[in-house]
Amino acid sequence: MNKSDLVEALADSAGMTKADASRALDALFGSGGVIARALRGDQRVQITGFGTFEAKHRKARMGRNPRTGATIQIPASKTPGFRAGKGFKEAIQ
Protein backbone atom coordinates (compact mmCIF):
# COMPACT_ATOMS: atom_id res chain seq x y z
CA MET A 1 0.00 0.00 0.00
CA ASN A 2 1.49 3.35 -0.99
CA LYS A 3 0.51 6.85 0.14
CA SER A 4 -2.24 7.34 -2.46
CA ASP A 5 -3.79 3.98 -1.49
CA LEU A 6 -3.62 5.00 2.16
CA VAL A 7 -5.23 8.37 1.42
CA GLU A 8 -8.05 6.64 -0.45
CA ALA A 9 -8.61 4.10 2.35
CA LEU A 10 -8.62 6.83 5.00
CA ALA A 11 -11.05 8.96 3.00
CA ASP A 12 -13.41 6.02 2.54
CA SER A 13 -13.34 4.84 6.16
CA ALA A 14 -13.57 8.31 7.74
CA GLY A 15 -16.08 9.75 5.27
CA MET A 16 -13.87 12.63 4.18
CA THR A 17 -12.55 13.88 0.87
CA LYS A 18 -9.25 12.61 -0.49
CA ALA A 19 -7.79 16.12 -0.19
CA ASP A 20 -8.70 16.27 3.51
CA ALA A 21 -7.31 12.77 4.07
CA SER A 22 -4.06 13.72 2.34
CA ARG A 23 -3.69 16.84 4.48
CA ALA A 24 -4.40 14.80 7.62
CA LEU A 25 -1.71 12.25 6.75
CA ASP A 26 0.82 14.99 5.97
CA ALA A 27 -0.01 16.80 9.22
CA LEU A 28 0.62 13.63 11.20
CA PHE A 29 3.37 11.76 9.33
CA GLY A 30 5.04 14.39 7.10
CA SER A 31 8.58 15.67 7.63
CA GLY A 32 7.11 18.76 9.32
CA GLY A 33 4.25 16.85 10.90
CA VAL A 34 3.23 16.34 14.50
CA ILE A 35 5.29 13.18 15.04
CA ALA A 36 8.48 14.58 13.46
CA ARG A 37 8.25 17.80 15.50
CA ALA A 38 7.82 15.82 18.71
CA LEU A 39 10.82 13.61 17.92
CA ARG A 40 12.95 16.67 17.10
CA GLY A 41 12.07 17.96 20.57
CA ASP A 42 13.15 14.64 22.13
CA GLN A 43 9.56 13.76 23.03
CA ARG A 44 8.09 10.30 22.71
CA VAL A 45 4.81 9.77 20.84
CA GLN A 46 2.83 6.87 22.27
CA ILE A 47 -0.38 5.74 20.60
CA THR A 48 -2.00 3.15 22.83
CA GLY A 49 -2.78 -0.05 20.97
CA PHE A 50 -0.60 0.96 17.99
CA GLY A 51 2.93 1.74 19.08
CA THR A 52 5.55 4.22 20.18
CA PHE A 53 7.67 6.58 18.10
CA GLU A 54 10.87 7.85 19.69
CA ALA A 55 14.18 9.41 18.72
CA LYS A 56 17.13 7.11 19.32
CA HIS A 57 20.52 8.65 19.98
CA ARG A 58 23.54 7.02 18.39
CA LYS A 59 26.96 7.78 19.85
CA ALA A 60 29.89 8.95 17.76
CA ARG A 61 32.04 6.03 16.70
CA MET A 62 34.90 4.97 14.51
CA GLY A 63 34.08 3.37 11.19
CA ARG A 64 35.85 2.19 8.07
CA ASN A 65 35.47 3.45 4.51
CA PRO A 66 34.67 0.25 2.59
CA ARG A 67 36.25 1.55 -0.61
CA THR A 68 39.62 2.67 0.76
CA GLY A 69 39.78 0.88 4.10
CA ALA A 70 40.62 4.18 5.82
CA THR A 71 39.37 4.72 9.36
CA ILE A 72 36.81 7.52 9.65
CA GLN A 73 34.99 9.24 12.49
CA ILE A 74 31.19 8.82 12.30
CA PRO A 75 29.47 11.66 14.18
CA ALA A 76 26.72 11.21 16.75
CA SER A 77 23.20 11.28 15.31
CA LYS A 78 19.52 10.85 16.09
CA THR A 79 17.39 8.33 14.22
CA PRO A 80 13.65 7.74 14.42
CA GLY A 81 12.51 4.49 15.96
CA PHE A 82 9.17 2.69 16.22
CA ARG A 83 8.09 -0.08 18.56
CA ALA A 84 4.82 -1.80 17.77
CA GLY A 85 2.30 -2.03 20.59
CA LYS A 86 0.69 -5.22 21.82
CA GLY A 87 -2.67 -4.51 20.15
CA PHE A 88 -1.03 -3.82 16.79
CA LYS A 89 1.08 -6.97 17.00
CA GLU A 90 -1.99 -9.05 17.82
CA ALA A 91 -4.00 -7.46 15.00
CA ILE A 92 -1.61 -8.67 12.31
CA GLN A 93 -1.25 -12.23 13.64
Secondary structure, DSSP 4 states (H G I P E B T S, - for coil): --HHHHHHHHHHHHT--HHHHHHHHHHHHSTTSHHHHHHHTT--EEETTTEEEEEEEE--EEEE-TTT--EEEEPPEEEEEEEE-HHHHHHT-
